[in-house]
Amino acid sequence: MAQNFSTVGDGKQMLLERDSSKRVLTGCFLSLLIFTTLLGNTLVCVAVTKFRHLRSKVTNFFVISLAISDLLVAILVMPWKAATEIMGFWPFGEFCNIWVAFDIMCSTASILNLCVISVDRYWAISSPFRYERKMTPKVACLMISVAWTLSVLISFIPVQLNWHKAQTASYVELNGTYAGDLPPDNCDSSLNRTYAISSSLISFYIPVAIMIVTYTRIYRIAQKQIRRISALERAAESAQNRHSSMGNSLSMESECSFKMSFKRETKVLKTLSVIMGVFVCCWLPFFILNCMVPFCEADDTTDFPCISSTTFDVFVWFGWANSSLNPIIYAFNADFRKAFSILLGCHRLCPGNSAIEIVSINNTGAPLSNPSCQYQPKSHIPKEGNHSSSYVIPHSILCQEEELQKKDGFGGEMEVGLVNNAMEKVSPAISGNFDSDAAVTLETINPITQNGQHKSMSC
């Protein structure tokens, strides 16, 4: 008998040690997730606040709003749930309802800001002239205000009035007490059917439908413009060969041009797929369960019907993890990378390459024999004594080069320069070096006018 008690005691001790190890690992992982979310979104906020050139872009208004919502997720939502996961119970008592409201508000604000960014990018690309006229800081602030107002309306009002709770969790008698009098170590977050469906529609399903439509149209416009540039390159190569009396390998050049066009289209598709894929993978499982659980039969053995509470919590954390990935996806372009490196004090050790084209022009004003697009750090300064000078050309071709093109016609080195610089005229696509293996960021999708140039670069 004593041996049996000893065996039982050893088994309980092993279970306690295993449970303790599991909680320590969970705590370390969740702490790392919270830290990365705080760091990434804080860097975005500080960078926009400190650097004037980032504040001057209206698009960055939406990025900063997204960063603030994700930062609030890391401050007002994640730590309290992490403490609950580690301790095994809710230790914050009456703070439960306020925490639930913060959870719904911050998560909804993050998703709606992602939706607003997609609409902003589509508007900038599909109607660049109208976008430049209409998208003022006032309009941007109005769009952001709508997103935040919706987030507050579907969170604090229903939660504070207890409209969100399932009837079984509010009025059904449990063990002689009412659910409204549940012990303070239980933060019940089960939703009723009406609120679960309506809040999920506003918080996720409608925004994700808008994002799918806008990014699909962005890709189609990008595809069309990339093919136009490919046709321009083939025509330029043909004209150059006729001018130089070298008509060899036209078919090979045409095949190469088609391959390059396919590579560019693939890069744009990959970028947009990452944007949508990360968002959907993080949030879709949770919102499926969020709508499914209220329709399942209640089970006394689990906190949630149909699934275990552990499974539900895992998908909740998947959704919050999206807040740690958003800074990487939406604010990791050249300008933000350089700002981050300066803020972190490593701009001398890890200078970020910026998508600024360096075109070398010799003393006669014509491009050098190899005028292909080069991407150098912004701090790049040509050595003294060079016979050429470098002009920084962001996103478009120099007006002087266009004038030289008109004078010299199609031929020789000027034609090669035109073809290479056409890469920067991909109006709907993501501007940058499409031929490199570097990832393309959303921020580099810039509005272009009908003639292929940015409106700010007037000739």
C-alpha positions as CSV (number, residue, x, y, z in Angstrom):
1,M,0.0,0.0,0.0
2,A,2.8,2.4,0.9
3,Q,4.5,1.6,-2.4
4,N,1.2,2.5,-4.2
5,F,1.1,5.8,-2.4
6,S,4.7,6.4,-3.3
7,T,4.0,5.7,-7.0
8,V,1.0,8.0,-7.0
9,G,3.1,10.7,-5.3
10,D,5.9,10.4,-7.9
11,G,3.4,10.6,-10.7
12,K,1.9,13.8,-9.3
13,Q,5.3,15.2,-8.9
14,M,6.2,14.4,-12.5
15,L,3.0,16.0,-13.7
16,L,3.6,19.1,-11.6
17,E,7.2,19.4,-13.0
18,R,6.0,18.9,-16.5
19,D,3.3,21.5,-16.1
20,S,5.8,23.9,-14.6
21,S,8.2,23.5,-17.5
22,K,5.3,24.0,-19.9
23,R,4.3,27.2,-18.3
24,V,7.9,28.5,-18.3
25,L,8.3,27.8,-22.0
26,T,4.9,29.4,-22.7
27,G,5.9,32.4,-20.7
28,C,9.2,32.8,-22.5
29,F,7.6,32.4,-25.9
30,L,4.7,34.9,-25.2
31,S,7.2,37.4,-23.6
32,L,9.3,37.2,-26.8
33,L,6.2,37.8,-28.9
34,I,5.1,40.8,-26.8
35,F,8.6,42.2,-26.9
36,T,8.9,42.0,-30.7
37,T,5.5,43.5,-31.1
38,L,6.4,46.4,-28.8
39,L,9.8,47.0,-30.5
40,G,8.6,46.9,-34.1
41,N,5.6,49.2,-33.6
42,T,7.4,51.6,-31.3
43,L,10.2,52.0,-33.9
44,V,7.5,52.8,-36.5
45,C,5.9,55.4,-34.3
46,V,9.2,57.0,-33.2
47,A,10.6,57.0,-36.8
48,V,7.5,58.9,-38.2
49,T,7.6,61.3,-35.3
50,K,11.3,62.0,-35.6
51,F,11.9,62.1,-39.3
52,R,10.1,64.8,-41.2
53,H,10.3,63.2,-44.6
54,L,8.3,60.2,-43.2
55,R,5.7,62.6,-41.8
56,S,5.3,64.4,-45.1
57,K,3.9,61.3,-46.8
58,V,0.1,61.0,-46.4
59,T,0.4,57.2,-46.8
60,N,2.4,57.0,-43.6
61,F,-0.6,58.4,-41.7
62,F,-2.2,55.0,-42.2
63,V,1.0,53.2,-41.3
64,I,1.3,55.1,-38.0
65,S,-2.4,54.4,-37.2
66,L,-1.7,50.7,-37.8
67,A,1.4,50.8,-35.6
68,I,-0.6,52.5,-32.8
69,S,-3.3,49.9,-32.9
70,D,-0.8,47.1,-32.9
71,L,1.1,48.8,-30.1
72,L,-2.1,48.9,-28.0
73,V,-2.6,45.2,-28.6
74,A,0.9,44.6,-27.1
75,I,0.2,46.9,-24.1
76,L,-3.5,46.5,-23.3
77,V,-4.3,43.0,-24.5
78,M,-1.3,40.6,-24.7
79,P,0.3,40.9,-21.2
80,W,-2.9,40.2,-19.3
81,K,-3.7,37.1,-21.3
82,A,-0.1,36.0,-21.1
83,A,-0.2,36.2,-17.3
84,T,-3.4,34.2,-17.3
85,E,-1.8,31.5,-19.5
86,I,1.2,31.2,-17.1
87,M,-0.8,31.3,-13.8
88,G,-3.6,29.1,-15.0
89,F,-6.4,31.5,-13.9
90,W,-7.5,35.1,-14.4
91,P,-5.8,37.1,-11.6
92,F,-7.2,40.6,-12.4
93,G,-10.7,40.3,-11.1
94,E,-13.2,43.0,-12.2
95,F,-10.8,44.2,-15.0
96,C,-12.1,41.3,-17.1
97,N,-14.9,43.3,-19.0
98,I,-12.5,46.2,-19.7
99,W,-9.9,43.8,-21.0
100,V,-12.4,42.1,-23.3
101,A,-13.4,45.5,-24.6
102,F,-9.8,46.5,-25.2
103,D,-9.2,43.2,-27.0
104,I,-12.1,43.7,-29.4
105,M,-11.3,47.4,-30.0
106,C,-7.5,47.0,-30.6
107,S,-7.8,43.9,-32.8
108,T,-10.6,45.5,-34.8
109,A,-8.7,48.7,-35.2
110,S,-5.6,46.8,-36.5
111,I,-7.7,44.9,-39.1
112,L,-9.6,48.0,-40.2
113,N,-6.3,49.9,-40.6
114,L,-5.0,47.2,-42.9
115,C,-8.2,47.5,-44.9
116,V,-7.8,51.3,-45.1
117,I,-4.2,50.9,-46.3
118,S,-5.3,48.6,-49.1
119,V,-7.9,51.1,-50.2
120,D,-5.4,53.9,-50.1
121,R,-2.9,52.0,-52.3
122,Y,-5.6,51.0,-54.8
123,W,-6.8,54.6,-55.1
124,A,-3.3,55.9,-55.5
125,I,-2.5,53.5,-58.3
126,S,-5.8,53.4,-60.2
127,S,-6.5,57.2,-60.1
128,P,-3.2,59.0,-59.4
129,F,-4.3,62.5,-60.5
130,R,-7.4,62.3,-58.4
131,Y,-5.4,60.8,-55.5
132,E,-2.9,63.6,-55.5
133,R,-5.7,66.2,-55.4
134,K,-8.1,64.5,-53.0
135,M,-5.9,62.5,-50.6
136,T,-5.0,65.3,-48.2
137,P,-4.0,64.9,-44.5
138,K,-7.5,65.9,-43.6
139,V,-9.0,63.1,-45.7
140,A,-6.5,60.6,-44.3
141,C,-7.4,61.5,-40.8
142,L,-11.1,61.2,-41.6
143,M,-10.6,57.7,-42.9
144,I,-8.5,56.7,-39.8
145,S,-11.2,58.2,-37.5
146,V,-13.9,56.1,-39.2
147,A,-11.8,53.0,-38.5
148,W,-11.2,53.8,-34.9
149,T,-14.8,54.9,-34.3
150,L,-16.1,51.6,-35.6
151,S,-13.7,49.8,-33.4
152,V,-14.9,51.6,-30.3
153,L,-18.6,51.2,-31.1
154,I,-18.5,47.5,-31.5
155,S,-16.3,46.9,-28.4
156,F,-17.0,49.2,-25.4
157,I,-20.7,49.8,-25.8
158,P,-21.8,46.1,-26.2
159,V,-19.3,44.9,-23.6
160,Q,-20.1,47.4,-20.9
161,L,-23.9,46.8,-21.4
162,N,-23.3,43.0,-21.4
163,W,-24.8,42.7,-24.9
164,H,-22.0,40.5,-26.0
165,K,-22.3,37.6,-23.6
166,A,-24.1,34.3,-24.4
167,Q,-27.4,33.8,-22.5
168,T,-26.2,30.6,-21.1
169,A,-23.2,32.4,-19.6
170,S,-25.3,35.2,-18.1
171,Y,-28.6,33.8,-16.9
172,V,-28.4,30.0,-16.5
173,E,-27.9,28.8,-13.0
174,L,-24.6,26.9,-12.4
175,N,-24.1,24.9,-9.2
176,G,-26.5,27.1,-7.2
177,T,-25.0,30.4,-8.4
178,Y,-25.6,32.6,-11.4
179,A,-22.9,33.0,-14.1
180,G,-22.9,36.7,-13.4
181,D,-21.6,35.8,-9.9
182,L,-18.7,33.6,-11.2
183,P,-15.5,33.7,-9.1
184,P,-13.1,36.6,-10.0
185,D,-10.5,34.1,-11.3
186,N,-12.6,33.3,-14.3
187,C,-12.8,35.8,-17.2
188,D,-15.6,34.4,-19.3
189,S,-15.5,35.6,-22.9
190,S,-18.1,33.5,-24.6
191,L,-20.2,35.5,-27.1
192,N,-23.9,35.2,-28.0
193,R,-24.7,34.3,-31.6
194,T,-25.9,37.8,-32.7
195,Y,-22.9,39.6,-31.4
196,A,-20.4,37.0,-32.6
197,I,-21.7,37.2,-36.2
198,S,-22.1,41.0,-36.4
199,S,-18.8,41.8,-34.8
200,S,-17.0,39.2,-37.0
201,L,-18.5,40.8,-40.1
202,I,-17.4,44.3,-39.1
203,S,-14.0,43.2,-37.7
204,F,-12.9,40.7,-40.3
205,Y,-15.1,39.4,-43.1
206,I,-16.0,42.7,-44.7
207,P,-12.5,44.1,-44.4
208,V,-10.9,40.9,-45.8
209,A,-13.3,41.0,-48.8
210,I,-12.3,44.6,-49.5
211,M,-8.6,43.7,-49.2
212,I,-9.0,40.8,-51.6
213,V,-10.7,42.9,-54.2
214,T,-8.3,45.9,-53.9
215,Y,-5.1,43.7,-54.0
216,T,-6.4,41.7,-56.9
217,R,-7.0,44.8,-58.9
218,I,-3.6,46.2,-58.0
219,Y,-2.0,43.0,-59.3
220,R,-4.0,43.3,-62.6
221,I,-3.0,46.9,-63.1
222,A,0.6,45.9,-62.3
223,Q,0.5,43.0,-64.7
224,K,-0.8,45.2,-67.5
225,Q,1.9,47.9,-67.0
226,I,4.7,45.3,-66.7
227,R,3.7,43.9,-70.0
228,R,3.7,47.3,-71.6
229,I,7.2,47.9,-70.3
230,S,8.2,44.5,-71.7
231,A,6.8,45.5,-75.1
232,L,8.7,48.8,-74.9
233,E,11.9,47.0,-74.1
234,R,11.5,44.7,-77.1
235,A,10.8,47.6,-79.4
236,A,13.8,49.5,-78.1
237,E,16.1,46.5,-78.6
238,S,14.8,46.0,-82.1
239,A,15.3,49.7,-82.9
240,Q,18.8,49.5,-81.5
241,N,19.7,46.5,-83.5
242,R,18.5,48.1,-86.7
243,H,20.4,51.3,-86.0
244,S,23.6,49.5,-85.3
245,S,23.1,47.0,-88.2
246,M,23.3,44.1,-85.7
247,G,20.2,42.1,-86.2
248,N,21.4,38.9,-84.6
249,S,19.6,37.0,-81.9
250,L,16.3,38.9,-82.0
251,S,14.4,35.8,-81.0
252,M,16.7,35.2,-78.1
253,E,16.2,38.8,-76.9
254,S,12.5,38.5,-77.2
255,E,12.5,35.3,-75.2
256,C,14.7,37.0,-72.5
257,S,12.2,39.9,-72.4
258,F,9.3,37.6,-71.9
259,K,11.2,35.8,-69.1
260,M,12.0,39.2,-67.4
261,S,8.3,40.2,-67.7
262,F,7.3,36.9,-66.0
263,K,9.9,37.5,-63.3
264,R,8.5,40.9,-62.5
265,E,4.9,39.7,-62.5
266,T,5.9,36.9,-60.1
267,K,7.6,39.3,-57.8
268,V,4.6,41.6,-57.5
269,L,2.3,38.5,-57.1
270,K,4.6,37.2,-54.3
271,T,4.6,40.5,-52.5
272,L,0.8,40.8,-52.6
273,S,0.4,37.2,-51.6
274,V,2.6,37.7,-48.5
275,I,0.5,40.7,-47.5
276,M,-2.8,38.8,-47.8
277,G,-1.4,35.4,-46.8
278,V,0.0,36.5,-43.5
279,F,-3.1,38.4,-42.6
280,V,-5.5,35.6,-43.5
281,C,-3.4,32.9,-41.9
282,C,-3.2,34.8,-38.6
283,W,-6.9,35.8,-38.3
284,L,-9.1,33.5,-40.3
285,P,-8.9,30.4,-38.0
286,F,-9.9,32.6,-35.0
287,F,-12.9,34.2,-36.7
288,I,-14.1,30.8,-38.0
289,L,-14.2,29.5,-34.4
290,N,-15.6,32.8,-33.2
291,C,-18.7,32.3,-35.4
292,M,-18.9,28.6,-34.9
293,V,-18.6,28.2,-31.1
294,P,-21.9,30.0,-30.2
295,F,-23.8,27.6,-32.4
296,C,-22.4,24.5,-30.8
297,E,-24.0,22.5,-28.0
298,A,-22.6,23.4,-24.6
299,D,-20.3,20.9,-22.9
300,D,-19.7,20.9,-19.2
301,T,-16.2,19.4,-19.6
302,T,-14.8,22.3,-21.6
303,D,-14.8,26.1,-21.3
304,F,-15.9,26.4,-25.0
305,P,-18.3,24.0,-26.8
306,C,-17.0,22.1,-29.8
307,I,-13.3,22.7,-29.0
308,S,-11.0,22.9,-26.1
309,S,-10.1,26.2,-24.5
310,T,-6.4,25.5,-25.3
311,T,-7.1,25.3,-29.0
312,F,-9.2,28.5,-28.9
313,D,-6.4,30.3,-27.0
314,V,-3.8,29.2,-29.6
315,F,-5.8,30.7,-32.4
316,V,-6.4,33.9,-30.4
317,W,-2.6,34.3,-30.1
318,F,-2.2,33.6,-33.8
319,G,-4.4,36.6,-34.5
320,W,-2.5,38.8,-32.1
321,A,0.8,37.7,-33.7
322,N,-0.3,39.5,-36.8
323,S,0.5,42.7,-34.8
324,S,4.2,41.7,-34.6
325,L,4.4,41.0,-38.3
326,N,2.7,44.2,-39.6
327,P,5.7,46.5,-39.0
328,I,7.9,44.1,-41.1
329,I,5.4,44.0,-44.0
330,Y,4.1,47.6,-44.1
331,A,7.0,49.7,-42.8
332,F,10.1,47.9,-43.9
333,N,10.9,49.8,-47.0
334,A,14.1,51.7,-47.7
335,D,13.1,54.9,-45.9
336,F,11.9,53.1,-42.8
337,R,14.9,50.8,-42.8
338,K,17.3,53.7,-42.8
339,A,15.3,55.4,-40.0
340,F,15.3,52.2,-38.0
341,S,19.1,51.8,-38.4
342,I,19.6,55.4,-37.2
343,L,17.3,54.9,-34.2
344,L,19.0,51.7,-33.2
345,G,22.5,53.3,-33.7
346,C,23.7,50.8,-36.3
347,H,23.4,52.9,-39.4
348,R,27.2,52.8,-39.8
349,L,27.4,49.0,-39.3
350,C,24.3,48.0,-41.2
351,P,23.4,50.7,-43.7
352,G,20.2,49.9,-45.5
353,N,20.1,50.0,-49.3
354,S,17.5,52.5,-50.6
355,A,15.6,52.2,-53.8
356,I,17.1,55.3,-55.4
357,E,18.5,55.1,-58.8
358,I,22.0,56.3,-59.6
359,V,22.5,57.2,-63.2
360,S,26.1,58.1,-64.3
361,I,26.3,60.8,-66.9
362,N,29.6,61.8,-68.5
363,N,30.9,65.3,-69.2
364,T,29.0,65.5,-72.5
365,G,25.7,64.9,-70.8
366,A,25.2,61.4,-72.2
367,P,24.8,58.2,-70.1
368,L,27.9,56.0,-69.7
369,S,28.2,52.8,-71.6
370,N,26.6,50.8,-68.8
371,P,23.6,52.9,-67.6
372,S,21.8,50.1,-65.9
373,C,19.9,50.9,-62.8
374,Q,22.1,50.7,-59.7
375,Y,20.8,50.7,-56.2
376,Q,23.2,52.4,-53.8
377,P,22.9,53.5,-50.2
378,K,21.6,57.1,-49.8
379,S,24.9,58.0,-48.2
380,H,26.8,56.9,-51.3
381,I,29.0,59.7,-52.6
382,P,31.1,59.3,-55.8
383,K,34.9,59.7,-55.4
384,E,36.5,62.9,-56.4
385,G,38.3,62.8,-59.6
386,N,35.8,60.6,-61.4
387,H,34.9,61.8,-64.9
388,S,31.2,61.3,-64.3
389,S,28.8,62.7,-61.8
390,S,25.9,60.8,-60.1
391,Y,22.4,62.3,-60.0
392,V,19.9,60.9,-57.5
393,I,16.7,60.1,-59.4
394,P,13.8,58.9,-57.1
395,H,11.2,56.8,-59.0
396,S,11.4,58.6,-62.3
397,I,13.6,59.7,-65.2
398,L,15.5,63.0,-65.2
399,C,13.8,65.6,-67.4
400,Q,17.2,66.4,-68.9
401,E,17.6,62.8,-70.0
402,E,14.2,63.0,-71.7
403,E,15.3,66.1,-73.6
404,L,18.5,64.4,-74.7
405,Q,16.4,61.4,-75.8
406,K,14.3,63.7,-78.0
407,K,17.4,65.1,-79.6
408,D,19.4,62.0,-80.1
409,G,16.4,59.7,-81.1
410,F,16.4,56.0,-80.7
411,G,19.9,54.7,-80.9
412,G,23.1,53.7,-79.1
413,E,23.6,54.2,-75.5
414,M,20.6,56.6,-75.1
415,E,18.2,53.9,-76.1
416,V,19.7,51.5,-73.5
417,G,19.3,54.2,-70.9
418,L,15.6,54.6,-71.8
419,V,14.9,50.9,-71.6
420,N,16.6,50.6,-68.2
421,N,15.0,53.7,-66.8
422,A,11.6,52.4,-67.9
423,M,11.8,50.1,-64.9
424,E,11.1,53.1,-62.7
425,K,7.9,53.8,-64.7
426,V,6.0,50.8,-63.6
427,S,3.0,52.9,-62.6
428,P,0.8,50.3,-60.9
429,A,3.4,47.9,-60.0
430,I,5.8,48.2,-57.1
431,S,8.6,50.5,-58.1
432,G,12.1,49.3,-57.4
433,N,14.5,46.9,-58.9
434,F,12.3,44.1,-60.2
435,D,15.3,42.2,-61.6
436,S,16.9,41.7,-58.2
437,D,16.0,39.1,-55.6
438,A,15.2,41.6,-52.9
439,A,11.7,41.5,-51.5
440,V,9.3,44.3,-52.6
441,T,7.5,46.2,-49.9
442,L,4.0,47.6,-50.0
443,E,5.2,51.2,-49.3
444,T,7.1,51.3,-52.6
445,I,3.8,51.2,-54.5
446,N,3.6,54.8,-55.6
447,P,1.1,56.8,-57.5
448,I,2.2,57.5,-61.1
449,T,0.7,59.8,-63.6
450,Q,-0.6,58.8,-67.0
451,N,2.7,59.5,-68.7
452,G,4.4,57.3,-66.2
453,Q,6.0,59.9,-64.0
454,H,5.3,60.9,-60.5
455,K,3.3,64.1,-60.4
456,S,5.8,65.7,-58.0
457,M,8.5,65.4,-60.7
458,S,7.2,67.8,-63.2
459,C,9.2,68.5,-66.4
